[in-house]
Amino acid sequence: MGISPVLNGLIKKHVELQTSLRDLEGAAEKAVKDIRRANRRKFNAEEKIRIVIEALLGESSIADAVPSGRHRPKPLI
């Protein structure tokens, strides 16, 4: 006894929907990665060298040497 044509059609449609959903999820993940990549901070060669030298000399850690990009107000005192 085989699968009825109606049930077979439903199974095929389900598989198609799952495939298209996976494609949409993949496209969404790619879009998010592209946006993050485009917004990633870029350091020129001079900045990279300054950061490494400061870290090697022990003047500051790498985390301290890297500019945060946020403007912190200077203390008044």
N, C-alpha and C positions, 0 to 999 in steps of 0.2 A: 504494500500500500504506500503510495507516494504522497508527497506534500501537496496540498491543494494549491491551485494557481493563485488564489487570493493570499494565502499564507506565504507562498513563495514570493509574491510581489511585495508584501509587507517586509519580508526579510531583506530583500534587495534594497528597498527604500531606506530601511534602517541602516544598512551598511553604507549607502551613499551619504546619508546624513552624518554618520560618524566620521566618514572620510572628510567631508566638507568642514565639519567642526574642527578636526585636527588641522586642516589647512588654515582655517581662520586663527586658531590658537598659535600656530607657527608664525603666521604673518604678524600677529599682534606682538609676539615675543621679539621678532626681528625689528619691528618698529620701535619698541622700547629700547632695545640695544642700540639702534642707530641714534636715537635721541640722546641717550646717555653718552655715547661715543662723541657725538658732536658737541656736547656740553662739558666734556672732560677738560680739566685745566691743562694747558700746554705751557711748558717751560722752555725757554730758549736755552742755548748752550751756556751762556754766561750765568744764568740763574742756576742751572744744574751744577756747574763748576763751583759756584759760591756755596751752594748747599753742602756739597761733598767736602769742600775745604773746611768749612765751619765745623762740620761733624768730625772730621779727622783731627782737627786741632783741639777738639774738645770744648770749643767755645759754646756750642749748643748741640742739642740732639738734633737729629734730622727732622723730627716733628716740630721742634722749635724753629729751625732754620727755614722751613718751608713757609712761605707767606700764606696766611689763612684766607686772604681775599676779603675778609671782613674788616671794616674800619672800626677800630675800637677808639672810643673817646679817650683823650689823654687826661690823666688825673689833674685836678686843679692845683693840688699842693705838691 
